[in-house]
Amino acid sequence: MKKLKGTCSNLQFSIKCILVGLIILASFNTSDAQLLLQDYHSYKVSDQKLKVRWEPLKADDWSKSVSNGYTVEIYKLNGGNETLSTKKVVKPSSIDDWLRHEAATTENLHEFAVGARSLIYPDSDENKFDKIFDLKGDKSRGDRLSLGFLMYSASYDFEVAKLSGLGYEINYEKNTDYRFKIYTGSSEPIVFDVISSVLQDPSLPEVKHEWNNKKVEIKWDGAGFQKDYFGYMISQSEDGLNYKQSNGRPMTNTLGLVSDSSDLLEMTYVDSLLENNKTYWFKVQGFDYFGELSKNEYVFAGQGFKPIGISPMIEYATQSEDNHGELKWHMPAEYDKLIRSYRILRADSEDGKYQIVMDSISENTKEARIPLEHTHNHFKVEAVPHRGKPVSSFSVFVMGQDNDPPAMPEVVGAFIDSLGQVVIEWKANSEADLWGYRVFKSNFDNQEFGLITKELLRDTMYRDTVDLNFGTEEVLYKVQASDTRDNRSLMTDIIRIQKPDIIPPGSPLISSIAQSNDSIVVNWTPSPSKDVVEYHLFRRAINIENSWTLISILDSTSVRENVFYDVGLEYEIPYSYTLVAYDEVKLKSDPSSPRQITLHEKKEAFQPFISFNHQLDEDQKNVTLTWDLKEKSRLKQVLVYRGENINKMRKYKFVEGTESSLVDPITRETVYYMIKPIYTDQTEAHFSDHIEVIIDGE
C-alpha cells in the first residue's frame, strides 16, 4: 500500500467540523438506521446520464463492501416485464484513481476527497479516522461514522460517490423506464424504479425574507424536500443579472436530513448589504445529493433600511386644569425622516394592556393633549416608521394636579466585588409623598438606560449581579425617585462602576518559524486583548528537555515587528516554541500552539544528474523516463514532477531510489517532466532540466 503524507494537513480539523451531526446520529440511532439518503437511494438525470447513489442498509455492509463491492442490476421495463440490461459489481476505485481525482478537484472539494479516500484506504494517510474520533476499538461505531462521512462527502462531489463504490451512472435513453436492484450485503436488496414519465425538476420550499438595516434575513422550511436536496445555496446580485455566491458551502442540517421535524429543517440565513436604500437581488437554489444546483430557483429583490434606533423620550407629562393629559416628547432630528407618524398608547397600569387613544400624529409634532377618562393613566408615545416596527417610549403616569417631582437622589456610594456583586447606596429623600425609587442600567454611554427594578424600591440601597465575562470594562447605573402621583425626579448622573479584570488575555499566535542563517526567526501575531503588556517566549529542546525554558520577556509597547531571533543553538536538534501573553494585572493567556523547527547546518546543493532522457511510444501513448544519478547508495526516492505548462508543473509521483525509470501514460498532446532526487541524509540536490514530450495530435 502506498503511503501518502502531507496530502491534506487540515484534514483532521475539517472532518471534526463536518461530522458533528453525524456523530450524534451514530450515537443515538441503531446500526441499521438511515444516515443520509431517504429510502437509502437517490437518482437524477443530468447531462444525458442517469446518475444513481445508494446507502448500505447497515454500516457492517459498507465495511465488507470495500473488498466485496456491491452488485448492481439494471433492468429495462416494458409494461409489466423487466429485462436485465446490465449487471456489474461496483467496488471502490484504485488509490491511483483517487489521487488523480484529488489532483484535479477544486480546493473547496479537496478535503472531502482526501477524507473519503483515507477511509477507503486507511493506510494511505496519517489522519486515520479512529484516531480523530478516539473510537477506542468501537468498530461498529467507527464503521457508522466512516460511512456517514462518505455519504456526506459524496453529496458534494458525485465523483467521490463513484470512487467510493457508492454511486454509478449510465447513458440515459429517453422515454425508457428502469428498475435498479442493488445488493449491499443484506438479505434484501435496495429496489427502486426510474419512470421517465414522472421525471421532473424538483420544486423549492417556500422562501420568506425580511429586510432590515444593511441585512436581509432569509428563512425556509425544508420539511418534505429532504429527498431532493442535501442543502441550499444563496447568491446575491446588485443588478439582477450577475450573481455571486454568498455561502461557500450548502446550508444544511445533517440531523434534519433524516427527520420530518420542521424544527430541525427550518433554516435561517442572514446576509449583509453594503448599503441601505439600494436594490439587491437574491437567489435561493437547492443543492442535491450529486453536488449540483437545482434548475428551479427562487429570486427576490428589495432594499435594506435604517430602523429607528432610539425610542421617543417623554420629557413632560401632566394633568391640565381641564382634565387632559398633556404630553411632550423628544426625538433627535436625524430620525425625523425615518418616522411616518406618532401615536399615543394608554393602559390602566404600567404593565397593563396598552391601546391606541390617539393616532396619526404628524412626525413634526412632539406634543399631545388626551382627555383623561380614567383615574389611573399610563401613557406611552409610539413612533411609527416608514419601514420596520414601531418603537415605544417608557410609560408615564398622569393623575391629579401634583406636578412637582421629588428631588434627584443623592448617591453616597457604589462598589463591586470580585464576584460581580454590585451595591449602590443613596440618601433618603425628604418628601412626604415619596413613593420609592427606580434603578436603571446600561453597558454603554450611548445606549438608553433600561429599568431593572420591577417594583419601586423602599430602601436606599440596591444590589445587583453583573457578568464579569461580558466584554465591557464598566457597568453604568442611574437612580430616580418617584412620588405617589408617579411624578419622577431627574435621574442621577451616571454611576460608573469599573469591573474587576478577571478575564485572561486571548492567546497570541506564532504565525511562522523559520531558519535564517545560523538563527531561528520566530514571528507572531499579537493577542487580540487590548490590555496586554508583555509576552513570554519559551523554548524546549525536544527529546532532551522535559520542561519549557523562558528565553525572553518582550514588552508589548516596544516590540514593533513581532519578531524574535534565537541564536547560539545547536544544529540538528528539533526545538519547539510557545508564547504566553500577560495583561496589566498579571493574568496570563493560554500558551500559543507550539511550533517546531530543526536548525540545520547549511549545505550546498550539488548537481546529482549524469543523465535524464525519455523515449516516446506514440502507438502505446506512453513515455518512458530514464535517469542516471550520482551517489546511488544514499538515494532514497526520486520525486517526479509533471504538468501541461512548463511553469506549472506539480508533484506527480515518488519512485523508489532503486528504480531508474518510469513508464507513464500520456493523454495530452504536450506534457513536461522534471525530477529531483531525495537523499537519505537530506542532502539538498538540484532539480533536473525539464523534458518536453509532444504527441502528434493527428
C-alpha positions as CSV (number, residue, x, y, z in Angstrom):
1,M,0.0,0.0,0.0
2,K,1.3,3.4,-0.9
3,K,2.0,5.8,2.0
4,L,0.8,9.4,1.4
5,K,2.0,12.1,3.7
6,G,1.0,15.8,3.8
7,T,-1.9,15.4,1.4
8,C,-4.2,17.5,3.5
9,S,-2.7,18.9,6.7
10,N,-6.1,20.3,7.9
11,L,-8.0,17.1,7.3
12,Q,-8.3,16.2,11.0
13,F,-9.8,19.6,11.8
14,S,-12.1,19.5,8.7
15,I,-13.6,16.1,9.5
16,K,-14.3,17.0,13.1
17,C,-16.1,20.2,11.9
18,I,-18.1,18.3,9.2
19,L,-19.2,15.3,11.2
20,V,-20.7,16.8,14.4
21,G,-24.2,16.0,13.3
22,L,-23.2,12.5,12.0
23,I,-21.6,11.7,15.4
24,I,-24.9,12.5,17.1
25,L,-26.7,10.2,14.6
26,A,-24.2,7.4,15.2
27,S,-24.6,7.8,19.0
28,F,-28.4,7.6,19.1
29,N,-29.5,5.7,16.0
30,T,-29.4,1.9,15.6
31,S,-26.8,0.3,13.3
32,D,-29.4,-0.1,10.5
33,A,-30.9,3.4,10.8
34,Q,-30.8,5.6,7.7
35,L,-27.9,8.1,7.7
36,L,-28.5,10.5,4.8
37,L,-30.5,9.2,1.8
38,Q,-34.2,8.8,2.1
39,D,-35.2,5.2,1.3
40,Y,-31.4,4.5,1.0
41,H,-31.1,5.8,-2.6
42,S,-31.2,8.8,-4.8
43,Y,-31.2,9.3,-8.6
44,K,-31.3,12.1,-11.2
45,V,-30.9,12.6,-14.9
46,S,-28.2,15.1,-15.8
47,D,-26.2,15.7,-19.0
48,Q,-27.9,12.7,-20.6
49,K,-26.6,10.5,-17.8
50,L,-28.8,8.6,-15.3
51,K,-26.9,9.0,-12.0
52,V,-27.6,6.8,-9.0
53,R,-26.4,6.8,-5.4
54,W,-27.2,4.3,-2.6
55,E,-26.6,3.9,1.1
56,P,-25.9,0.5,2.6
57,L,-28.6,-0.8,4.8
58,K,-26.2,-1.4,7.6
59,A,-22.8,0.0,8.4
60,D,-21.4,-3.5,8.5
61,D,-22.4,-3.9,4.9
62,W,-20.2,-1.0,4.0
63,S,-17.1,-2.3,5.7
64,K,-17.4,-5.6,3.8
65,S,-18.1,-3.9,0.5
66,V,-14.7,-2.2,0.5
67,S,-13.4,-5.6,-0.7
68,N,-16.5,-7.4,-1.9
69,G,-18.3,-4.5,-3.6
70,Y,-22.0,-4.1,-4.5
71,T,-23.9,-6.0,-7.1
72,V,-25.9,-3.6,-9.3
73,E,-28.5,-5.0,-11.6
74,I,-30.2,-2.6,-14.1
75,Y,-33.4,-3.7,-15.8
76,K,-35.4,-2.1,-18.6
77,L,-39.1,-2.1,-18.0
78,N,-41.7,-2.8,-20.7
79,G,-45.2,-2.9,-19.4
80,G,-45.1,-5.5,-16.6
81,N,-41.9,-7.1,-17.8
82,E,-38.3,-6.5,-16.8
83,T,-35.3,-7.3,-18.9
84,L,-31.8,-7.4,-17.4
85,S,-29.7,-4.8,-19.2
86,T,-26.6,-4.5,-17.0
87,K,-25.1,-6.5,-14.1
88,K,-22.0,-5.1,-12.5
89,V,-20.1,-5.5,-9.3
90,V,-19.2,-1.9,-8.1
91,K,-16.1,-1.6,-5.9
92,P,-14.1,1.3,-4.6
93,S,-11.7,2.6,-7.2
94,S,-7.9,2.2,-7.0
95,I,-5.9,4.6,-5.0
96,D,-4.3,5.9,-8.2
97,D,-7.8,6.9,-9.4
98,W,-8.4,8.7,-6.1
99,L,-5.1,10.6,-6.4
100,R,-5.9,11.7,-10.0
101,H,-9.3,13.0,-8.9
102,E,-7.8,14.8,-5.9
103,A,-5.2,16.4,-8.1
104,A,-7.9,17.7,-10.4
105,T,-10.5,18.7,-7.9
106,T,-11.1,22.3,-6.6
107,E,-9.8,23.4,-3.3
108,N,-13.3,23.6,-1.9
109,L,-13.9,19.9,-2.5
110,H,-10.4,18.6,-1.9
111,E,-10.8,17.9,1.8
112,F,-13.8,15.7,1.1
113,A,-12.0,13.6,-1.4
114,V,-8.9,13.2,0.8
115,G,-11.1,12.3,3.8
116,A,-13.1,9.8,1.9
117,R,-10.0,8.2,0.4
118,S,-8.4,7.9,3.9
119,L,-11.4,5.8,5.0
120,I,-11.3,3.5,1.9
121,Y,-7.6,3.2,2.2
122,P,-6.8,3.9,5.9
123,D,-3.1,3.2,5.5
124,S,-2.7,5.9,2.8
125,D,-3.0,8.8,5.1
126,E,-1.7,9.7,8.6
127,N,-5.1,11.2,9.6
128,K,-6.8,7.9,10.5
129,F,-10.4,8.1,11.3
130,D,-10.3,6.1,14.5
131,K,-7.6,8.4,15.9
132,I,-9.5,11.5,15.0
133,F,-12.6,10.5,17.0
134,D,-10.9,8.3,19.6
135,L,-13.2,5.4,18.9
136,K,-11.2,3.2,21.3
137,G,-11.8,0.0,19.4
138,D,-15.6,0.5,18.8
139,K,-15.6,-0.9,15.3
140,S,-19.4,-0.7,14.9
141,R,-19.5,3.0,15.7
142,G,-16.3,3.6,13.7
143,D,-17.9,1.9,10.6
144,R,-21.0,4.1,11.1
145,L,-19.0,7.3,11.4
146,S,-16.9,6.3,8.4
147,L,-20.0,5.6,6.3
148,G,-21.6,8.8,7.4
149,F,-18.6,10.8,6.3
150,L,-18.5,9.1,2.9
151,M,-22.2,9.7,2.3
152,Y,-21.8,13.4,3.4
153,S,-18.7,13.9,1.1
154,A,-20.4,12.2,-1.9
155,S,-23.2,14.8,-1.7
156,Y,-20.6,17.5,-2.5
157,D,-18.9,15.6,-5.3
158,F,-20.6,12.7,-7.2
159,E,-17.1,11.6,-8.3
160,V,-16.4,10.7,-4.7
161,A,-19.5,8.6,-4.6
162,K,-18.3,6.7,-7.7
163,L,-14.8,6.3,-6.4
164,S,-16.2,5.1,-3.0
165,G,-18.2,2.4,-4.8
166,L,-21.4,4.2,-3.6
167,G,-22.5,5.6,-6.9
168,Y,-22.9,4.6,-10.6
169,E,-24.1,6.2,-13.8
170,I,-25.3,5.0,-17.3
171,N,-26.2,6.7,-20.5
172,Y,-29.9,7.7,-20.2
173,E,-32.2,6.6,-23.0
174,K,-35.2,8.9,-23.3
175,N,-38.6,7.5,-22.7
176,T,-37.1,4.4,-21.1
177,D,-38.1,3.1,-17.7
178,Y,-35.5,1.4,-15.5
179,R,-35.5,-0.8,-12.4
180,F,-32.4,-0.9,-10.1
181,K,-31.6,-3.7,-7.7
182,I,-28.6,-3.0,-5.5
183,Y,-27.3,-5.8,-3.3
184,T,-25.4,-4.2,-0.4
185,G,-24.8,-7.4,1.6
186,S,-28.1,-7.5,3.5
187,S,-30.7,-10.2,2.7
188,E,-32.9,-7.7,0.8
189,P,-31.6,-5.5,-2.0
190,I,-32.4,-1.8,-2.5
191,V,-35.0,-1.8,-5.3
192,F,-36.4,1.3,-7.0
193,D,-37.8,2.3,-10.4
194,V,-36.9,5.3,-12.6
195,I,-40.0,6.1,-14.6
196,S,-39.4,8.6,-17.4
197,S,-42.9,10.0,-17.5
198,V,-42.6,11.3,-13.9
199,L,-39.1,12.7,-14.1
200,Q,-39.1,16.4,-13.5
201,D,-37.0,19.0,-11.8
202,P,-38.0,19.2,-8.0
203,S,-39.6,22.4,-6.7
204,L,-38.2,24.6,-3.9
205,P,-39.6,25.3,-0.4
206,E,-41.5,28.5,0.2
207,V,-38.9,31.2,1.0
208,K,-39.6,34.1,3.3
209,H,-37.4,37.2,3.7
210,E,-37.3,40.2,5.9
211,W,-35.2,43.3,5.2
212,N,-33.5,45.3,7.9
213,N,-30.5,47.6,8.5
214,K,-27.9,46.6,5.9
215,K,-29.0,43.0,6.0
216,V,-31.7,40.6,4.9
217,E,-32.9,37.5,6.8
218,I,-33.9,34.6,4.6
219,K,-36.0,31.7,6.0
220,W,-37.4,28.5,4.6
221,D,-38.7,25.2,5.9
222,G,-37.0,22.2,4.2
223,A,-39.6,19.7,5.5
224,G,-40.7,17.5,2.7
225,F,-37.7,18.3,0.5
226,Q,-35.1,16.1,2.1
227,K,-35.4,13.5,-0.7
228,D,-34.4,16.1,-3.3
229,Y,-32.0,18.4,-1.6
230,F,-28.9,17.9,0.6
231,G,-28.7,21.7,1.2
232,Y,-29.3,25.1,-0.2
233,M,-27.2,27.8,-1.8
234,I,-27.8,31.6,-1.6
235,S,-26.5,34.1,-4.2
236,Q,-26.5,37.9,-4.2
237,S,-26.6,40.4,-7.1
238,E,-26.5,44.1,-7.4
239,D,-28.0,44.2,-10.9
240,G,-30.3,41.2,-11.1
241,L,-28.1,39.6,-13.7
242,N,-24.7,38.8,-12.2
243,Y,-24.9,36.8,-9.0
244,K,-22.2,36.0,-6.5
245,Q,-22.5,33.0,-4.1
246,S,-23.0,34.1,-0.5
247,N,-22.4,30.9,1.3
248,G,-19.3,28.9,0.4
249,R,-20.9,25.6,1.1
250,P,-24.5,24.5,1.1
251,M,-26.6,25.3,4.1
252,T,-27.7,22.0,5.5
253,N,-28.7,20.3,8.8
254,T,-27.4,16.8,9.0
255,L,-29.9,15.8,11.6
256,G,-32.8,17.3,9.7
257,L,-32.0,15.3,6.5
258,V,-33.3,12.1,8.1
259,S,-36.2,13.8,10.0
260,D,-39.6,15.1,9.3
261,S,-39.3,17.6,12.1
262,S,-39.8,21.2,10.9
263,D,-37.8,22.4,14.0
264,L,-34.7,20.6,12.5
265,L,-35.4,21.5,8.9
266,E,-36.2,25.2,9.3
267,M,-33.2,27.2,8.2
268,T,-32.3,30.9,8.5
269,Y,-29.6,32.7,6.6
270,V,-28.7,36.4,7.2
271,D,-26.7,38.2,4.5
272,S,-25.2,41.6,4.8
273,L,-25.8,44.5,2.4
274,L,-23.2,47.2,1.6
275,E,-25.7,50.0,1.9
276,N,-29.3,50.8,2.6
277,N,-31.9,52.1,0.1
278,K,-30.3,50.2,-2.7
279,T,-32.0,47.3,-4.5
280,Y,-30.3,43.9,-4.2
281,W,-31.4,40.6,-5.7
282,F,-31.1,37.3,-4.0
283,K,-31.4,33.8,-5.5
284,V,-32.1,30.6,-3.5
285,Q,-31.3,27.2,-5.1
286,G,-31.4,23.6,-3.9
287,F,-28.2,21.6,-3.7
288,D,-28.9,18.0,-4.5
289,Y,-27.1,14.8,-3.4
290,F,-25.0,14.8,-6.6
291,G,-23.2,18.1,-5.9
292,E,-25.4,20.0,-8.4
293,L,-27.6,23.1,-8.1
294,S,-31.3,22.9,-8.8
295,K,-32.7,24.3,-12.1
296,N,-35.5,25.9,-10.2
297,E,-34.6,29.0,-8.2
298,Y,-36.4,31.5,-6.0
299,V,-35.4,35.1,-6.8
300,F,-36.5,38.1,-4.8
301,A,-35.3,41.7,-4.6
302,G,-35.6,44.5,-2.0
303,Q,-33.7,47.2,-0.1
304,G,-32.3,47.5,3.4
305,F,-33.3,50.4,5.5
306,K,-32.1,52.2,8.6
307,P,-34.5,51.4,11.5
308,I,-35.4,53.8,14.3
309,G,-32.6,53.2,16.7
310,I,-34.0,55.1,19.7
311,S,-37.3,55.4,21.5
312,P,-39.2,58.7,21.9
313,M,-38.2,60.3,25.2
314,I,-41.2,61.7,27.1
315,E,-40.0,65.0,28.6
316,Y,-43.2,66.3,30.0
317,A,-46.4,64.6,31.3
318,T,-49.0,66.3,33.5
319,Q,-52.7,66.8,34.1
320,S,-54.2,70.1,32.9
321,E,-56.9,72.1,34.8
322,D,-59.4,70.9,32.2
323,N,-58.6,67.2,32.9
324,H,-56.4,66.5,29.9
325,G,-53.2,64.7,29.9
326,E,-50.6,66.8,28.3
327,L,-47.6,65.0,26.9
328,K,-44.4,66.4,25.3
329,W,-41.6,64.2,23.9
330,H,-38.3,64.5,22.2
331,M,-36.8,62.7,19.3
332,P,-33.4,63.6,17.8
333,A,-33.9,65.5,14.5
334,E,-31.9,62.9,12.5
335,Y,-34.7,60.4,13.0
336,D,-37.5,62.7,11.6
337,K,-37.1,61.4,8.1
338,L,-37.5,57.8,9.3
339,I,-40.7,58.5,11.1
340,R,-44.1,58.5,9.4
341,S,-46.2,59.5,12.4
342,Y,-46.6,59.2,16.2
343,R,-49.4,57.7,18.3
344,I,-50.3,57.7,22.0
345,L,-51.0,54.4,23.9
346,R,-52.7,54.2,27.2
347,A,-53.2,51.5,29.9
348,D,-54.7,51.3,33.4
349,S,-51.3,50.1,34.9
350,E,-47.7,50.2,34.0
351,D,-47.7,46.6,32.9
352,G,-51.3,46.6,31.6
353,K,-52.6,46.2,28.1
354,Y,-51.9,49.4,26.1
355,Q,-54.4,50.6,23.5
356,I,-54.2,53.4,20.9
357,V,-56.0,56.6,22.1
358,M,-54.6,59.0,19.6
359,D,-53.2,58.1,16.1
360,S,-51.6,59.6,13.0
361,I,-49.9,62.5,14.8
362,S,-47.6,64.3,12.4
363,E,-43.9,63.4,12.5
364,N,-43.2,67.1,13.1
365,T,-45.5,67.3,16.2
366,K,-43.9,66.4,19.5
367,E,-46.8,67.0,21.9
368,A,-50.4,65.9,22.5
369,R,-53.5,66.5,24.8
370,I,-55.6,63.5,25.7
371,P,-58.9,63.6,27.6
372,L,-58.4,61.8,30.9
373,E,-61.4,59.5,31.1
374,H,-59.8,57.3,33.8
375,T,-58.3,57.9,37.2
376,H,-55.1,56.0,36.6
377,N,-53.5,56.7,33.2
378,H,-50.2,55.2,32.0
379,F,-49.2,56.6,28.6
380,K,-46.6,55.7,26.0
381,V,-45.6,57.6,22.9
382,E,-45.0,55.3,19.9
383,A,-43.0,56.3,16.8
384,V,-44.3,54.6,13.6
385,P,-41.6,54.4,11.0
386,H,-42.0,54.3,7.2
387,R,-40.4,50.9,7.3
388,G,-39.9,48.5,10.2
389,K,-41.5,48.1,13.6
390,P,-42.9,50.9,15.8
391,V,-40.8,51.8,18.9
392,S,-42.4,53.0,22.2
393,S,-41.2,55.2,25.0
394,F,-41.1,54.3,28.6
395,S,-44.6,54.7,30.2
396,V,-45.5,57.8,32.2
397,F,-48.3,58.1,34.8
398,V,-50.7,61.1,34.7
399,M,-53.0,61.7,37.7
400,G,-54.2,64.8,39.7
401,Q,-52.6,68.2,39.9
402,D,-49.5,67.3,41.7
403,N,-46.8,68.2,39.2
404,D,-43.8,68.6,41.5
405,P,-41.4,65.7,41.2
406,P,-39.2,64.6,44.1
407,A,-35.6,65.8,44.3
408,M,-32.9,63.9,42.4
409,P,-31.5,61.2,44.8
410,E,-28.0,61.8,46.1
411,V,-25.7,58.8,45.6
412,V,-23.3,58.2,48.5
413,G,-21.5,55.1,47.4
414,A,-21.2,52.3,44.8
415,F,-18.8,49.4,44.5
416,I,-18.3,45.9,43.0
417,D,-16.5,42.9,44.4
418,S,-14.5,40.2,42.6
419,L,-17.6,38.0,42.1
420,G,-19.6,40.7,40.3
421,Q,-21.8,41.7,43.3
422,V,-22.8,45.4,43.0
423,V,-24.0,47.6,45.8
424,I,-25.4,51.1,45.2
425,E,-26.4,53.4,48.2
426,W,-28.1,56.8,48.2
427,K,-29.5,59.2,50.8
428,A,-33.2,59.0,51.6
429,N,-35.4,61.8,50.0
430,S,-37.3,64.0,52.4
431,E,-40.6,64.5,50.5
432,A,-43.7,63.4,52.5
433,D,-45.4,61.8,49.4
434,L,-42.3,59.9,48.3
435,W,-43.3,56.5,46.9
436,G,-40.0,54.9,46.2
437,Y,-37.0,54.6,43.8
438,R,-36.2,53.1,40.4
439,V,-32.8,51.9,39.2
440,F,-31.8,52.0,35.5
441,K,-28.8,50.2,33.9
442,S,-26.8,50.3,30.7
443,N,-23.5,48.9,29.5
444,F,-22.7,51.8,27.2
445,D,-22.9,55.6,27.4
446,N,-24.6,56.0,24.1
447,Q,-27.4,53.4,24.8
448,E,-30.7,54.0,26.5
449,F,-30.7,53.0,30.2
450,G,-33.2,50.2,30.9
451,L,-35.3,49.8,34.0
452,I,-34.1,46.9,36.1
453,T,-36.3,47.2,39.2
454,K,-39.7,45.6,38.6
455,E,-41.2,47.3,41.7
456,L,-40.4,50.6,43.4
457,L,-37.7,50.3,46.0
458,R,-38.5,51.4,49.5
459,D,-34.9,51.0,50.7
460,T,-32.0,53.3,49.8
461,M,-29.7,50.5,48.7
462,Y,-29.8,48.3,45.6
463,R,-27.8,45.1,45.0
464,D,-27.2,43.7,41.5
465,T,-25.1,41.0,39.9
466,V,-23.2,41.5,36.7
467,D,-21.4,39.1,34.4
468,L,-17.7,39.9,34.6
469,N,-17.1,37.9,31.5
470,F,-19.2,40.3,29.4
471,G,-16.9,42.3,27.2
472,T,-17.4,45.8,28.6
473,E,-15.0,47.3,31.2
474,E,-17.6,49.1,33.2
475,V,-21.3,49.0,34.1
476,L,-23.5,52.1,34.3
477,Y,-26.4,52.9,36.6
478,K,-28.9,55.8,37.3
479,V,-31.3,56.2,40.2
480,Q,-34.7,58.0,40.0
481,A,-37.2,58.9,42.8
482,S,-41.0,58.8,42.3
483,D,-43.9,60.2,44.4
484,T,-47.4,58.7,44.9
485,R,-48.7,60.5,41.8
486,D,-45.8,59.0,39.8
487,N,-44.0,62.3,39.4
488,R,-40.5,61.3,38.7
489,S,-37.3,63.1,39.7
490,L,-34.4,63.7,37.3
491,M,-32.2,60.7,37.0
492,T,-28.9,60.9,38.9
493,D,-25.7,61.4,36.9
494,I,-24.3,58.2,35.5
495,I,-22.9,56.0,38.3
496,R,-19.9,54.4,36.7
497,I,-18.6,51.1,38.2
498,Q,-15.4,49.7,36.9
499,K,-15.4,45.9,36.6
500,P,-12.5,43.9,38.1
501,D,-10.4,42.3,35.5
502,I,-10.8,38.5,35.7
503,I,-10.6,37.6,32.0
504,P,-7.2,36.4,30.9
505,P,-6.0,37.8,27.6
506,G,-6.5,35.9,24.4
507,S,-3.7,33.7,23.3
508,P,-1.1,35.1,20.8
509,L,-0.3,33.0,17.7
510,I,3.1,32.0,16.4
511,S,2.5,32.7,12.8
512,S,5.7,31.4,11.3
513,I,9.0,30.0,12.4
514,A,12.0,29.7,10.0
515,Q,15.8,29.3,9.9
516,S,17.8,32.3,8.9
517,N,21.5,31.5,8.5
518,D,22.5,30.2,12.0
519,S,19.5,31.5,13.9
520,I,15.8,30.7,14.2
521,V,13.4,33.5,13.5
522,V,10.1,33.5,15.4
523,N,7.2,35.7,14.1
524,W,4.0,36.0,16.0
525,T,0.5,37.6,15.8
526,P,-0.3,39.6,19.0
527,S,-3.0,38.7,21.4
528,P,-6.4,40.3,20.4
529,S,-6.7,41.7,24.0
530,K,-6.0,45.4,24.4
531,D,-4.6,45.2,27.9
532,V,-1.6,43.0,27.1
533,V,1.7,44.5,28.4
534,E,4.2,41.8,27.7
535,Y,4.9,38.4,26.1
536,H,6.9,35.5,27.5
537,L,8.6,33.4,24.9
538,F,9.5,29.8,25.8
539,R,11.7,27.2,24.1
540,R,12.2,23.5,24.6
541,A,14.7,21.1,23.0
542,I,12.6,18.1,22.0
543,N,13.8,14.7,23.3
544,I,16.3,16.5,25.5
545,E,14.4,18.9,27.8
546,N,11.2,17.9,29.6
547,S,10.1,21.4,30.5
548,W,9.9,24.8,28.8
549,T,12.6,27.4,29.3
550,L,11.8,31.1,29.4
551,I,14.1,32.7,26.8
552,S,12.8,36.2,26.6
553,I,10.3,38.7,28.1
554,L,9.1,41.1,25.4
555,D,7.4,44.4,26.2
556,S,4.3,44.7,24.0
557,T,4.7,48.5,23.7
558,S,8.3,48.4,22.5
559,V,8.1,45.3,20.2
560,R,7.1,46.7,16.8
561,E,7.7,43.9,14.3
562,N,6.6,41.0,16.5
563,V,9.7,39.0,15.6
564,F,12.5,37.4,17.7
565,Y,15.8,36.0,16.6
566,D,17.0,33.0,18.6
567,V,20.8,32.5,18.3
568,G,23.5,30.2,19.6
569,L,21.6,27.0,19.1
570,E,22.9,23.5,18.2
571,Y,22.5,22.0,14.8
572,E,20.2,19.1,14.0
573,I,18.2,19.3,17.3
574,P,14.4,19.9,17.0
575,Y,13.3,22.9,19.0
576,S,9.7,23.8,20.0
577,Y,8.5,27.4,20.8
578,T,5.4,28.7,22.5
579,L,4.3,32.2,23.6
580,V,2.2,33.5,26.5
581,A,0.6,37.0,26.9
582,Y,0.3,38.8,30.2
583,D,-2.1,41.7,30.9
584,E,-1.9,44.7,33.3
585,V,-3.0,42.6,36.3
586,K,-0.7,39.7,35.5
587,L,-3.4,37.5,34.2
588,K,-1.9,35.2,31.5
589,S,-3.3,33.7,28.4
590,D,-3.2,30.1,27.4
591,P,0.1,29.2,25.7
592,S,0.0,29.5,21.9
593,S,0.1,26.3,19.9
594,P,3.7,25.1,19.9
595,R,5.7,25.4,16.6
596,Q,8.6,23.1,15.9
597,I,11.7,23.5,13.8
598,T,15.2,21.9,13.4
599,L,18.2,24.1,12.9
600,H,20.2,22.5,10.0
601,E,23.8,23.2,9.1
602,K,23.6,24.9,5.7
603,K,24.8,22.6,3.0
604,E,25.5,23.5,-0.6
605,A,23.2,21.8,-3.2
606,F,25.0,19.6,-5.6
607,Q,24.4,18.5,-9.2
608,P,23.4,14.8,-9.0
609,F,22.5,14.2,-12.6
610,I,24.5,12.0,-15.0
611,S,21.7,11.7,-17.5
612,F,17.9,12.3,-17.8
613,N,16.2,11.0,-21.0
614,H,12.9,9.9,-22.4
615,Q,11.6,7.5,-25.1
616,L,8.1,8.2,-26.6
617,D,5.9,5.3,-27.8
618,E,3.1,7.0,-29.7
619,D,1.3,3.8,-30.6
620,Q,1.0,2.9,-26.9
621,K,0.6,6.5,-26.0
622,N,3.1,6.4,-23.2
623,V,6.6,7.8,-22.4
624,T,9.5,6.0,-20.7
625,L,11.6,8.3,-18.5
626,T,15.1,7.1,-17.6
627,W,17.8,8.6,-15.4
628,D,21.3,8.0,-14.1
629,L,22.2,9.7,-10.8
630,K,25.3,10.1,-8.6
631,E,25.5,8.8,-5.0
632,K,23.1,6.0,-5.6
633,S,23.9,4.4,-2.3
634,R,22.4,7.3,-0.5
635,L,19.4,7.7,-2.8
636,K,16.1,7.3,-1.1
637,Q,13.5,8.3,-3.7
638,V,13.1,10.3,-6.9
639,L,10.3,12.8,-7.0
640,V,8.7,13.2,-10.5
641,Y,7.0,16.5,-11.4
642,R,4.6,16.7,-14.3
643,G,2.4,19.3,-16.0
644,E,0.9,20.7,-19.2
645,N,2.6,24.0,-18.6
646,I,6.3,24.3,-18.1
647,N,5.7,26.9,-15.4
648,K,3.0,25.0,-13.6
649,M,4.4,21.5,-13.0
650,R,3.2,19.7,-9.8
651,K,4.4,16.9,-7.7
652,Y,3.3,13.8,-9.6
653,K,4.9,10.6,-8.2
654,F,7.6,9.2,-5.9
655,V,9.8,6.5,-7.3
656,E,11.9,4.3,-5.1
657,G,15.7,5.0,-5.2
658,T,16.4,1.6,-6.5
659,E,14.5,2.3,-9.7
660,S,15.9,4.3,-12.6
661,S,12.9,4.6,-15.0
662,L,9.2,5.3,-15.1
663,V,6.6,4.4,-17.8
664,D,3.8,7.0,-17.8
665,P,0.6,7.1,-20.0
666,I,0.0,10.3,-21.8
667,T,-3.4,11.7,-22.6
668,R,-2.4,15.3,-23.6
669,E,-0.6,16.5,-26.7
670,T,2.2,18.2,-24.8
671,V,3.5,17.2,-21.3
672,Y,6.5,18.4,-19.4
673,Y,8.6,16.4,-16.8
674,M,11.4,17.0,-14.4
675,I,12.8,15.1,-11.4
676,K,14.5,15.8,-8.1
677,P,16.4,13.2,-6.1
678,I,15.8,12.8,-2.4
679,Y,18.8,11.5,-0.3
680,T,18.7,9.7,3.0
681,D,20.9,12.3,4.7
682,Q,18.7,15.2,3.4
683,T,21.4,16.4,1.1
684,E,19.9,19.3,-0.9
685,A,20.0,18.5,-4.6
686,H,19.2,20.5,-7.8
687,F,16.2,19.9,-10.0
688,S,16.8,18.3,-13.4
689,D,16.3,20.2,-16.6
690,H,12.7,19.8,-17.9
691,I,11.8,17.3,-20.7
692,E,9.1,18.2,-23.2
693,V,7.0,15.3,-24.7
694,I,4.9,16.1,-27.7
695,I,2.4,13.7,-29.3
696,D,1.2,14.3,-32.9
697,G,-2.4,15.3,-32.5
698,E,-3.5,14.0,-35.9
